[in-house]
Amino acid sequence: MNDKELKLENYIKANQSAKKGQIVFAGSSLMEMFPINELLKEHNDPTIIYNRGIGGYISEELLAHVDALVTDLAPRKVFINIGTNDLSRADFPISALMENYDKILTEIEGKVPGVQIYLMAYYPINYEAAEEYMKPCLKVRTNEKINEANKAVEKLAEAHKQRYIDVNRNLRDGQGRLKAEYTIEGMHIKKEGYAAIYEDVMRYVKE
């Protein structure tokens, strides 16, 4: 059993004792690494948020396992950040990503009537601050491509009458890149970076 399968199995087990009607975070590593429960504890906030992110996930994988990762929890709100790994594939167009994303939303809406879904803008990257091993990936997954994908996500949210949200203002430097001090290797984000967007995210959680 690989790492992704193990995480999925652990989430399925955890879902059995989870409370329905709460908040769910779903997506790939940038969601999985969001230390939301640690930050909630630091802010003495009793809000229940289930983080069901799985590192390395592409949109097809979230679609295939959307029940275990979202709908089995019957959440009232879902925050999604999926597709950055698709954007790292040079041969996979944004239109194909949006087709998968559209299906994910349709599945969730069909199984959890009245659910509010927040489609999160993809976080920026920082090629200049990247580790050497990460640079080939970031030549494909550029900030220009991310911005283009964000426009497509915004349109998709409108089509589904859901919410597109951009909480990246405190992550960006003057050139629109991910702040060097917040990144691990040019792409993934340190806890300090997540702490910088915590209040902006929680504003949507609480509304």
VOZALUM-692801 format. One record per residue: x, z, y of N, C-alpha, C in turn. Coordinates in nm, 2 decimals. Each point is the difference from the previous one (the first is absolute). Example, Ala and Ser with C-alpha at 12.3 -4.5 7.8 and 13.67 -1.06 7.14 Angstrom:
BEGIN
(node (1.32; 0.78; -0.57); (-0.09; 0.00; 0.12); (0.09; 0.00; 0.12))
(node (-0.04; -0.07; 0.11); (0.09; 0.00; 0.11); (-0.08; 0.08; 0.11))
//
This chain:
BEGIN
(node (0.08; 0.00; -0.12); (-0.08; 0.00; 0.12); (0.09; 0.00; 0.13))
(node (-0.03; -0.10; 0.08); (0.09; 0.00; 0.13); (-0.06; 0.09; 0.10))
(node (0.08; 0.01; 0.11); (-0.03; 0.10; 0.11); (-0.14; -0.02; 0.06))
(node (-0.04; -0.13; 0.02); (-0.13; -0.03; 0.06); (-0.11; 0.05; -0.10))
(node (0.01; -0.03; -0.13); (-0.10; 0.03; -0.10); (-0.01; 0.16; -0.01))
(node (0.11; 0.07; 0.01); (0.00; 0.14; -0.01); (-0.07; 0.06; 0.12))
(node (0.02; -0.05; 0.12); (-0.07; 0.05; 0.12); (-0.15; -0.03; -0.01))
(node (-0.03; -0.12; -0.05); (-0.14; -0.03; -0.01); (-0.07; 0.10; -0.10))
(node (0.07; 0.02; -0.11); (-0.06; 0.10; -0.10); (-0.02; 0.14; 0.06))
(node (0.10; 0.04; 0.08); (-0.01; 0.13; 0.06); (-0.11; 0.01; 0.10))
(node (-0.03; -0.11; 0.07); (-0.11; 0.00; 0.10); (-0.13; 0.00; -0.08))
(node (-0.01; -0.07; -0.11); (-0.12; 0.00; -0.08); (-0.04; 0.14; -0.04))
(node (0.11; 0.07; -0.05); (-0.02; 0.14; -0.04); (-0.05; 0.09; 0.12))
(node (0.07; -0.02; 0.11); (-0.02; 0.08; 0.12); (-0.15; -0.02; 0.05))
(node (-0.04; -0.12; -0.01); (-0.14; -0.04; 0.05); (-0.11; 0.08; -0.07))
(node (0.03; 0.05; -0.12); (-0.11; 0.07; -0.08); (-0.03; 0.13; 0.07))
(node (0.09; 0.06; 0.07); (-0.03; 0.13; 0.06); (-0.01; -0.01; 0.15))
(node (0.02; -0.13; 0.05); (-0.01; -0.02; 0.15); (-0.14; 0.01; 0.05))
(node (-0.01; 0.04; 0.13); (-0.14; 0.01; 0.06); (-0.04; -0.14; 0.05))
(node (-0.12; -0.03; -0.02); (-0.05; -0.13; 0.04); (-0.03; 0.01; 0.15))
(node (-0.01; -0.12; 0.07); (-0.04; -0.01; 0.14); (0.11; 0.05; 0.10))
(node (0.12; -0.01; -0.04); (0.11; 0.04; 0.09); (0.07; -0.13; 0.05))
(node (0.12; 0.02; 0.04); (0.08; -0.11; 0.06); (0.10; -0.05; -0.10))
(node (0.02; -0.13; -0.01); (0.10; -0.06; -0.09); (0.10; -0.09; 0.08))
(node (0.13; 0.02; -0.03); (0.10; -0.09; 0.05); (0.04; -0.09; -0.12))
(node (0.00; -0.13; 0.01); (0.03; -0.09; -0.11); (0.10; -0.11; 0.05))
(node (0.09; -0.04; -0.09); (0.09; -0.11; 0.04); (0.13; 0.01; -0.08))
(node (0.11; -0.05; 0.06); (0.13; 0.00; -0.07); (0.09; 0.11; 0.04))
(node (0.13; -0.02; 0.00); (0.09; 0.11; 0.02); (-0.01; 0.06; 0.14))
(node (-0.03; -0.08; 0.10); (-0.01; 0.05; 0.14); (-0.12; 0.09; 0.02))
(node (-0.10; -0.01; -0.10); (-0.11; 0.10; 0.00); (0.04; 0.11; -0.09))
(node (0.06; -0.03; -0.11); (0.03; 0.11; -0.10); (0.10; 0.10; 0.07))
(node (0.09; -0.05; 0.08); (0.10; 0.09; 0.06); (-0.05; 0.07; 0.13))
(node (-0.12; -0.03; 0.04); (-0.06; 0.07; 0.11); (-0.02; 0.15; -0.04))
(node (0.07; 0.10; 0.05); (-0.01; 0.13; -0.05); (-0.12; 0.07; 0.07))
(node (-0.12; -0.06; -0.02); (-0.12; 0.05; 0.07); (-0.04; 0.14; -0.03))
(node (0.01; 0.04; -0.13); (-0.04; 0.14; -0.03); (0.10; 0.10; 0.05))
(node (0.12; -0.04; 0.00); (0.11; 0.09; 0.06); (-0.03; 0.02; 0.15))
(node (-0.03; -0.11; 0.07); (-0.03; 0.01; 0.14); (-0.13; 0.07; 0.03))
(node (-0.10; -0.02; -0.08); (-0.12; 0.08; 0.02); (0.02; 0.15; -0.01))
(node (0.09; 0.04; -0.10); (0.03; 0.14; -0.02); (0.07; 0.05; 0.12))
(node (0.10; -0.08; 0.05); (0.07; 0.05; 0.12); (-0.08; 0.01; 0.12))
(node (-0.11; -0.07; 0.01); (-0.10; 0.01; 0.11); (-0.12; 0.09; -0.03))
(node (0.01; 0.07; -0.11); (-0.11; 0.09; -0.04); (-0.13; -0.07; 0.00))
(node (0.00; -0.12; -0.05); (-0.12; -0.08; -0.01); (-0.06; -0.01; -0.14))
(node (-0.12; 0.05; -0.02); (-0.05; 0.00; -0.14); (-0.06; -0.13; -0.05))
(node (0.01; -0.10; 0.08); (-0.06; -0.14; -0.04); (0.06; -0.04; -0.14))
(node (-0.09; -0.04; -0.08); (0.05; -0.05; -0.14); (0.02; -0.15; 0.01))
(node (0.13; -0.04; -0.03); (0.03; -0.14; 0.00); (0.08; -0.02; -0.13))
(node (-0.05; -0.10; -0.08); (0.06; -0.04; -0.13); (0.09; -0.12; 0.03))
(node (0.13; 0.01; -0.02); (0.09; -0.11; 0.01); (0.01; -0.07; -0.13))
(node (-0.04; -0.12; -0.01); (0.00; -0.08; -0.12); (0.09; -0.12; 0.01))
(node (0.10; 0.01; 0.09); (0.10; -0.11; 0.01); (0.09; -0.01; -0.12))
(node (0.04; -0.12; -0.03); (0.09; -0.02; -0.11); (0.11; -0.10; 0.04))
(node (0.13; 0.05; 0.00); (0.11; -0.08; 0.05); (0.02; -0.13; -0.08))
(node (0.02; -0.11; 0.07); (0.02; -0.13; -0.06); (-0.12; -0.08; -0.03))
(node (-0.12; 0.06; 0.03); (-0.12; -0.07; -0.02); (-0.02; -0.12; 0.09))
(node (-0.05; -0.11; -0.06); (-0.04; -0.12; 0.08); (-0.16; 0.01; 0.00))
(node (-0.06; -0.09; 0.08); (-0.14; 0.00; 0.01); (-0.08; -0.02; -0.13))
(node (0.06; -0.08; -0.08); (-0.07; -0.03; -0.13); (-0.01; 0.13; -0.09))
(node (0.11; 0.08; 0.01); (0.00; 0.13; -0.08); (-0.11; 0.10; 0.06))
(node (-0.01; 0.01; 0.13); (-0.10; 0.09; 0.05); (-0.14; -0.05; -0.03))
(node (-0.02; -0.13; 0.00); (-0.13; -0.06; -0.04); (-0.03; 0.03; -0.15))
(node (0.10; -0.01; -0.08); (-0.02; 0.02; -0.14); (-0.03; 0.15; -0.03))
(node (0.05; 0.09; 0.08); (-0.02; 0.14; -0.03); (-0.08; 0.08; 0.11))
(node (-0.08; -0.08; 0.07); (-0.07; 0.06; 0.12); (-0.09; 0.11; -0.04))
(node (-0.05; 0.00; -0.12); (-0.09; 0.11; -0.05); (0.08; 0.13; 0.00))
(node (0.11; 0.00; -0.07); (0.08; 0.13; -0.02); (0.06; 0.04; 0.14))
(node (0.03; -0.09; 0.08); (0.07; 0.03; 0.13); (-0.09; 0.03; 0.12))
(node (-0.13; -0.05; -0.02); (-0.09; 0.02; 0.12); (-0.14; 0.04; -0.05))
(node (-0.07; -0.09; -0.06); (-0.15; 0.01; -0.02); (-0.04; 0.12; -0.09))
(node (0.08; 0.04; -0.10); (-0.03; 0.11; -0.09); (-0.01; 0.13; 0.09))
(node (0.06; 0.00; 0.11); (0.00; 0.12; 0.09); (-0.12; 0.00; 0.09))
(node (-0.08; -0.11; 0.00); (-0.12; -0.01; 0.09); (0.03; 0.05; 0.14))
(node (0.11; -0.05; 0.06); (0.04; 0.06; 0.14); (-0.10; -0.04; 0.11))
(node (0.00; 0.08; 0.10); (-0.08; -0.04; 0.12); (0.08; -0.09; 0.09))
(node (0.14; 0.02; -0.01); (0.09; -0.09; 0.08); (0.12; -0.04; -0.08))
(node (0.04; -0.12; 0.01); (0.12; -0.05; -0.07); (0.10; -0.06; 0.11))
(node (0.12; 0.04; -0.01); (0.11; -0.06; 0.08); (0.09; -0.09; -0.09))
(node (0.01; -0.12; 0.03); (0.07; -0.10; -0.08); (0.12; -0.06; 0.07))
(node (0.12; 0.01; -0.07); (0.12; -0.08; 0.05); (0.05; -0.07; -0.13))
(node (-0.05; -0.12; -0.02); (0.05; -0.07; -0.12); (0.04; -0.14; 0.05))
(node (0.10; -0.06; -0.06); (0.04; -0.13; 0.03); (0.14; -0.03; 0.05))
(node (0.07; 0.11; 0.03); (0.14; -0.02; 0.06); (0.09; -0.05; -0.11))
(node (-0.03; 0.03; -0.13); (0.09; -0.05; -0.11); (-0.04; -0.15; -0.02))
(node (-0.12; -0.04; 0.03); (-0.04; -0.14; -0.01); (0.07; -0.08; 0.11))
(node (0.02; 0.07; 0.12); (0.07; -0.07; 0.11); (0.15; -0.02; -0.02))
(node (0.05; 0.08; -0.10); (0.14; -0.02; -0.04); (0.02; -0.12; -0.09))
(node (-0.11; -0.06; -0.04); (0.02; -0.12; -0.10); (-0.01; -0.13; 0.08))
(node (0.11; -0.07; 0.01); (0.00; -0.12; 0.08); (-0.10; -0.10; -0.04))
(node (-0.03; 0.00; -0.13); (-0.09; -0.11; -0.05); (-0.15; 0.04; 0.00))
(node (-0.03; 0.12; 0.06); (-0.14; 0.05; 0.00); (-0.06; 0.00; 0.14))
(node (-0.09; -0.09; 0.03); (-0.05; -0.01; 0.13); (-0.09; 0.11; 0.05))
(node (-0.01; 0.02; 0.13); (-0.08; 0.11; 0.05); (-0.15; -0.02; -0.04))
(node (-0.04; -0.13; -0.01); (-0.14; -0.03; -0.03); (-0.03; 0.05; -0.14))
(node (0.10; -0.01; -0.10); (-0.02; 0.05; -0.13); (-0.01; 0.15; 0.00))
(node (0.08; 0.07; 0.08); (-0.01; 0.14; 0.01); (-0.14; 0.04; 0.05))
(node (-0.05; -0.07; 0.11); (-0.13; 0.03; 0.05); (-0.11; -0.02; -0.10))
(node (0.01; -0.10; -0.09); (-0.10; -0.02; -0.10); (-0.01; 0.12; -0.09))
(node (0.12; 0.06; -0.04); (0.00; 0.12; -0.09); (-0.06; 0.12; 0.08))
(node (0.04; 0.01; 0.13); (-0.04; 0.11; 0.08); (-0.15; 0.00; 0.02))
(node (-0.06; -0.12; 0.02); (-0.14; -0.02; 0.01); (-0.07; 0.05; -0.13))
(node (0.05; -0.04; -0.11); (-0.06; 0.05; -0.13); (0.01; 0.15; -0.01))
(node (0.11; 0.06; 0.04); (0.01; 0.15; -0.01); (-0.11; 0.06; 0.08))
(node (-0.02; -0.05; 0.13); (-0.10; 0.06; 0.08); (-0.14; -0.02; -0.06))
(node (-0.03; -0.12; -0.05); (-0.13; -0.02; -0.06); (-0.02; 0.09; -0.12))
(node (0.10; 0.02; -0.08); (-0.01; 0.09; -0.11); (-0.04; 0.15; 0.04))
(node (0.08; 0.04; 0.10); (-0.03; 0.14; 0.05); (-0.13; 0.01; 0.06))
(node (-0.04; -0.09; 0.09); (-0.13; 0.00; 0.06); (-0.12; 0.00; -0.10))
(node (0.02; -0.08; -0.10); (-0.10; -0.02; -0.11); (-0.02; 0.13; -0.08))
(node (0.11; 0.08; -0.02); (-0.01; 0.11; -0.08); (-0.02; 0.14; 0.07))
(node (0.03; -0.01; 0.13); (-0.01; 0.12; 0.09); (-0.08; -0.04; 0.12))
(node (-0.14; -0.01; -0.01); (-0.08; -0.04; 0.11); (0.02; 0.09; 0.12))
(node (0.01; -0.06; 0.12); (0.02; 0.08; 0.12); (0.14; 0.04; 0.03))
(node (0.09; -0.03; -0.08); (0.14; 0.05; 0.02); (0.06; -0.06; 0.13))
(node (0.08; 0.07; 0.07); (0.07; -0.05; 0.11); (0.14; -0.03; -0.04))
(node (0.05; -0.12; 0.03); (0.13; -0.04; -0.05); (0.08; -0.03; 0.13))
(node (0.12; 0.05; 0.00); (0.10; -0.02; 0.11); (0.11; -0.08; -0.05))
(node (0.01; -0.12; 0.05); (0.11; -0.09; -0.04); (0.12; 0.02; 0.10))
(node (0.10; 0.06; -0.05); (0.12; 0.04; 0.09); (0.09; -0.12; 0.02))
(node (0.04; -0.01; 0.13); (0.10; -0.10; 0.04); (0.12; 0.03; -0.08))
(node (0.07; -0.11; -0.05); (0.13; 0.02; -0.07); (0.10; 0.05; 0.10))
(node (0.09; 0.09; -0.05); (0.10; 0.06; 0.08); (0.11; -0.10; 0.03))
(node (0.07; 0.01; 0.11); (0.11; -0.09; 0.03); (0.12; 0.03; -0.09))
(node (0.10; -0.09; 0.00); (0.12; 0.02; -0.07); (0.12; 0.00; 0.11))
(node (0.12; 0.03; -0.05); (0.11; -0.01; 0.09); (0.12; -0.06; -0.07))
(node (0.02; -0.13; 0.02); (0.10; -0.08; -0.07); (0.14; 0.05; 0.04))
(node (0.01; 0.03; 0.13); (0.14; 0.04; 0.05); (0.04; 0.14; -0.05))
(node (-0.10; 0.08; -0.03); (0.04; 0.14; -0.05); (0.00; 0.00; -0.15))
(node (-0.02; -0.11; -0.07); (-0.02; 0.00; -0.14); (0.13; 0.01; -0.08))
(node (-0.01; 0.06; -0.12); (0.11; 0.00; -0.09); (0.02; -0.14; -0.05))
(node (0.12; -0.03; -0.04); (0.04; -0.14; -0.04); (-0.09; -0.05; -0.11))
(node (-0.03; 0.09; -0.10); (-0.08; -0.05; -0.12); (-0.14; -0.03; 0.04))
(node (-0.05; 0.05; 0.11); (-0.14; -0.02; 0.04); (-0.01; -0.13; 0.09))
(node (0.11; -0.05; 0.05); (-0.01; -0.11; 0.10); (-0.06; -0.13; -0.06))
(node (0.03; -0.04; -0.12); (-0.06; -0.12; -0.05); (-0.15; 0.01; 0.00))
(node (-0.06; 0.11; -0.04); (-0.14; 0.02; 0.00); (-0.06; -0.01; 0.14))
(node (0.07; 0.06; 0.10); (-0.05; 0.01; 0.13); (0.02; -0.14; 0.08))
(node (0.07; -0.09; -0.07); (0.01; -0.13; 0.06); (-0.13; -0.08; -0.03))
(node (-0.07; 0.05; -0.10); (-0.13; -0.06; -0.04); (-0.11; 0.08; 0.07))
(node (0.01; 0.13; -0.01); (-0.10; 0.09; 0.05); (0.03; 0.04; 0.15))
(node (-0.01; -0.10; 0.09); (0.05; 0.02; 0.14); (-0.12; 0.06; 0.08))
(node (0.04; 0.05; 0.12); (-0.10; 0.06; 0.08); (-0.10; -0.11; 0.05))
(node (0.05; -0.13; 0.01); (-0.09; -0.11; 0.04); (-0.10; -0.02; -0.11))
(node (0.04; 0.00; -0.12); (-0.09; -0.02; -0.11); (-0.10; 0.12; -0.01))
(node (0.05; 0.12; 0.02); (-0.09; 0.12; 0.00); (-0.10; -0.01; 0.11))
(node (0.04; -0.04; 0.12); (-0.10; -0.02; 0.11); (-0.11; -0.10; -0.03))
(node (0.05; -0.11; -0.07); (-0.10; -0.11; -0.04); (-0.10; 0.06; -0.10))
(node (0.06; 0.08; -0.10); (-0.09; 0.06; -0.10); (-0.10; 0.10; 0.06))
(node (0.05; 0.07; 0.10); (-0.09; 0.10; 0.07); (-0.12; -0.07; 0.06))
(node (0.03; -0.11; 0.06); (-0.12; -0.08; 0.06); (-0.10; -0.04; -0.10))
(node (0.05; -0.04; -0.12); (-0.09; -0.03; -0.11); (-0.07; 0.12; -0.05))
(node (0.06; 0.11; -0.01); (-0.06; 0.13; -0.04); (-0.11; 0.04; 0.09))
(node (0.03; -0.02; 0.13); (-0.10; 0.03; 0.11); (-0.13; -0.08; -0.02))
(node (0.02; -0.13; -0.02); (-0.11; -0.09; -0.03); (-0.08; 0.03; -0.12))
(node (0.07; 0.04; -0.10); (-0.06; 0.04; -0.13); (-0.09; 0.13; 0.02))
(node (0.05; 0.09; 0.08); (-0.07; 0.13; 0.03); (-0.13; -0.04; 0.07))
(node (0.01; -0.09; 0.10); (-0.12; -0.04; 0.07); (-0.10; -0.07; -0.09))
(node (0.04; -0.08; -0.09); (-0.09; -0.07; -0.09); (-0.07; 0.10; -0.09))
(node (0.06; 0.11; -0.03); (-0.06; 0.10; -0.09); (-0.07; 0.11; 0.08))
(node (0.01; -0.01; 0.13); (-0.06; 0.10; 0.09); (0.07; 0.14; -0.03))
(node (0.13; -0.01; -0.03); (0.08; 0.12; -0.02); (0.09; 0.02; 0.12))
(node (0.10; 0.09; -0.01); (0.08; 0.04; 0.11); (0.15; -0.05; -0.02))
(node (0.05; -0.07; 0.09); (0.15; -0.03; 0.00); (0.06; 0.10; 0.10))
(node (0.10; 0.07; -0.05); (0.07; 0.10; 0.09); (0.15; -0.02; 0.00))
(node (0.05; 0.01; 0.12); (0.15; -0.01; 0.02); (0.05; 0.13; 0.06))
(node (0.07; 0.08; -0.09); (0.05; 0.13; 0.04); (0.15; -0.01; 0.02))
(node (0.05; -0.12; 0.03); (0.15; -0.02; 0.00); (0.07; 0.03; 0.13))
(node (-0.08; 0.04; 0.11); (0.07; 0.01; 0.13); (0.12; 0.09; 0.01))
(node (-0.01; 0.11; -0.08); (0.11; 0.10; 0.00); (0.12; -0.04; -0.09))
(node (-0.03; -0.11; -0.08); (0.11; -0.04; -0.10); (0.08; -0.11; 0.06))
(node (-0.05; -0.07; 0.10); (0.07; -0.12; 0.06); (0.10; 0.04; 0.10))
(node (0.11; -0.08; 0.00); (0.10; 0.02; 0.11); (-0.04; -0.10; 0.11))
(node (0.09; -0.02; 0.10); (-0.03; -0.09; 0.11); (-0.01; -0.14; -0.04))
(node (0.06; -0.04; -0.11); (-0.01; -0.14; -0.05); (-0.10; -0.02; -0.10))
(node (-0.09; 0.10; -0.03); (-0.10; -0.02; -0.10); (0.04; 0.03; -0.14))
(node (0.12; 0.04; -0.02); (0.05; 0.03; -0.13); (-0.03; 0.14; -0.04))
(node (0.01; 0.04; -0.13); (-0.01; 0.13; -0.04); (0.12; 0.08; 0.05))
(node (-0.03; 0.11; 0.07); (0.11; 0.08; 0.06); (0.11; 0.03; -0.11))
(node (0.12; -0.02; 0.04); (0.11; 0.02; -0.10); (0.01; 0.14; -0.05))
(node (-0.04; 0.10; 0.08); (0.01; 0.14; -0.04); (-0.11; 0.03; -0.10))
(node (-0.10; -0.08; -0.01); (-0.11; 0.03; -0.09); (0.01; -0.07; -0.14))
(node (0.10; -0.10; -0.01); (0.00; -0.07; -0.12); (0.10; 0.04; -0.10))
(node (-0.03; -0.01; -0.13); (0.10; 0.04; -0.10); (0.10; -0.11; -0.03))
(node (-0.05; -0.13; -0.01); (0.09; -0.11; -0.02); (-0.05; -0.13; 0.06))
(node (-0.08; 0.01; 0.11); (-0.04; -0.11; 0.07); (-0.15; -0.03; -0.02))
(node (-0.06; 0.06; -0.11); (-0.14; -0.03; -0.03); (-0.08; 0.13; -0.02))
(node (0.05; 0.08; -0.09); (-0.07; 0.13; -0.03); (0.02; 0.10; 0.11))
(node (-0.09; 0.09; 0.01); (-0.01; 0.09; 0.11); (0.03; 0.15; -0.04))
(node (0.08; 0.07; 0.08); (0.03; 0.14; -0.02); (-0.12; 0.08; 0.04))
(node (0.00; 0.13; -0.05); (-0.11; 0.09; 0.04); (-0.02; 0.01; 0.15))
(node (0.11; 0.00; 0.07); (-0.01; 0.01; 0.15); (-0.09; -0.12; 0.06))
(node (0.02; -0.11; -0.06); (-0.08; -0.12; 0.04); (-0.15; 0.02; -0.02))
(node (-0.03; 0.05; -0.12); (-0.14; 0.03; -0.04); (-0.06; 0.11; 0.09))
(node (0.09; 0.10; 0.03); (-0.05; 0.11; 0.09); (-0.03; -0.06; 0.14))
(node (0.07; -0.10; 0.04); (-0.02; -0.06; 0.13); (-0.14; -0.08; 0.01))
(node (-0.05; -0.04; -0.11); (-0.13; -0.07; 0.00); (-0.11; 0.09; -0.05))
(node (0.03; 0.12; -0.05); (-0.10; 0.09; -0.06); (-0.12; 0.02; 0.09))
(node (0.02; 0.03; 0.13); (-0.12; 0.03; 0.08); (-0.08; -0.12; 0.02))
(node (0.06; -0.12; 0.01); (-0.08; -0.12; 0.02); (-0.08; -0.03; -0.12))
(node (0.05; 0.02; -0.12); (-0.07; -0.02; -0.12); (-0.11; 0.10; -0.01))
(node (0.02; 0.12; 0.03); (-0.10; 0.11; -0.02); (-0.12; -0.02; 0.10))
(node (0.03; -0.07; 0.11); (-0.11; -0.03; 0.09); (-0.11; -0.08; -0.07))
(node (0.05; -0.09; -0.09); (-0.10; -0.09; -0.07); (-0.06; 0.08; -0.12))
(node (0.08; 0.09; -0.06); (-0.05; 0.08; -0.11); (-0.11; 0.09; 0.05))
(node (0.01; 0.05; 0.12); (-0.09; 0.10; 0.05); (-0.13; -0.06; 0.07))
(node (0.01; -0.13; 0.03); (-0.11; -0.06; 0.09); (-0.13; -0.01; -0.08))
//
